[in-house]
Amino acid sequence: MTETIELNHWINGEKVSAERPGESLNPSDTREVVARTPDGGEAEVNAAVAAAKAAFTGWSEASPELRSDVLDRAGTLVMERREALGRLLSREEGKTLAEGIGETVRAGRVLKYFAGEALRVHGQNLASVRPDVEIQTYRQAVGVYGLITPWNFPIAIPAWKAAPALAFGNTVVMKPAGPTPATAEALVAILHEAGLPKGVLNMVVGRGRVGQAIVDHPDVDGLSFTGSQGVGAGVAAGAVKRQARVQLEMGGKNPLIVLDDADLDRAVQIALDGSFFATGQRCTASSRLIVQGGIHDRFVAALAERVAALRVGDALDPQTQMGPAVSEDQMETSYRYIEVARGEGGRVVTGGQRLQMEKPGWYVQPTLIADTEADMRINNEEIFGPVASTIRVKDYEEALEIANGVEFGLSAGIVTSSLKHARDFQRRAKAGMTMVNLPTAGVDYHVPFGGSKSSSYGAREQGFAAVEFFTQTKTSYSAG
């Protein structure tokens, strides 16, 4: 057993202790309490927002070099501590240690990327239609941002939301996800260690009422949320009601098309990675495998063999290839959808059984379901677990129609050796991101991230696109 962390809020640069009625458990061994957690509410949010508002002028008007240096130092610290942070992440979230360390490195890279972006905020000089008049545009900080972050990437997503907000001179109040607050708190602590001034970054730990208080607060100027559609709709409504900026990422039901001309081994590896790594708990995971008839049976047989061979176990065991689900609710959701698919006529090729493990934990057997139809629930509702279904199609056009036929549109992939079909897919796939001969899950940190339809709302996250959401444009006219 590892020592239990006693978590605090971070308000105005200080750790604020409180009663800790909540617990963050290790999903690999639920006997272990990773952290004891406070349950904040409106009072803590009010204090955090007040601190962020008070700090805004000094932070936004400071030299961008100051903001750059803080983010760069924080990025260095995160990467230097990748082993310890990755271990904490894996204990708290359940992804394998290799995945936990990899995500930690990504967070460090994000911080360093936005350290550079702090110095690259561009404006324009434009000619006026009037003589002797000059026009310039500037980008300026907006104010206080509320960041509501998910549990599936508990250090990377807080980093990719907080880093651009801070780089461009805004201040922040963050609510981390209930299952993984210790990982988020570790990031907040490092940013303060790197020299962040008091009040610039605040964190309130608690349940949904914390998020609601942030959404409703009149001094929160922008909201960035990653989570479910249902909660996201409420965030959007609350933001629009008081004219706050809002950015939502709300999941996917991502298709991977496999055409007859695909390399079979490559297609199987791509599907295995996209559907089952990180326990399928990625909003970009491939949950619908749309396979052309000529390769379908061979693909299903080969993928089923690989899925059945996956070693499920404790996230910290170096032999483990897939860790547990993050919570009992997520575990039960996966098994519930497996039964829904069976009831609809789907054939469980491999998996689908309750696992009996040495340690008590929220383990899900990776599951492949064949013989499904496009209109089944299994192919239209997000599961967020290690469950994938296959749909047999006759040709590329039918595959594309099915791929586009759901309310989500985050990531979409195709495996093919046809340049014609690859290019056509890139143009016509109704998704914010397309992948050709790559898993649908797995994106770079320096380019825009986001989807279409019900997957996303508002400006794109990450990379050079982040400046659109975290700054406002001012147009200035002057006469000689």
WOWO-V988828 format. One line per field, one symbol per residue. ss: DSSP state (2 for helix, 1 for strand, 0 for the rest). psi: psi as a letter, one per 40 degrees, with the letter a starting at -180 (. if undefined). A space follows every 10 residues. Layout:
BEGIN
ss->???
psi->???
END
This chain:
BEGIN
ss->0000110011 1001110000 0111110011 1111111000 0222222222 2222222222 0002222222 2222222222 0222222222 2220002222 2222222222 2222222000 0001111000 0011111111 1001111100 0000022222 2222222000 1111100222 2222222222 2220000000 1110000222 2222220000 0111110022 2222222222 2000111110 0001111100 0002222222 2222222222 0000011111 1122222222 2222222220 0100000000 0100000222 2222222222 2220001111 0000000000 0000001111 0000002220 0000001111 1110022222 2220000110 1111100022 2222222200 0011110000 0000000010 0110011000 1022222222 1111111110
psi->iihhhhiiih hfeihhiiig eiihihedge ehhdihiigi addddddddd ddddeddddd eihddddddd dddddddddd fddddddddd dddeiidddd dddddddddd dddeddddef hiaihihiei ifhihiiihi idbhhhhhii edgeddddde dddddddeei iihhhiidef dddddddddd dddeehihed hihhhaaddd dddddeheeh dihhhhaidd dddddddddd defiiihhhf aighihhhid eihddddddd ddddddiffe fheeihehhh hiddeddddd ddddddddeh hhahdeheeh dhaiididdd dddddddddd dddeeihhdi aeihhhidih igihhhhhhi fiideiddee hhdfighiii hhididdddd dddefieifc iiiihiehdd dddddddehg idhihhfiid hhiieeiihi aibedihaii iiaeddddde iihhhhiii.
END
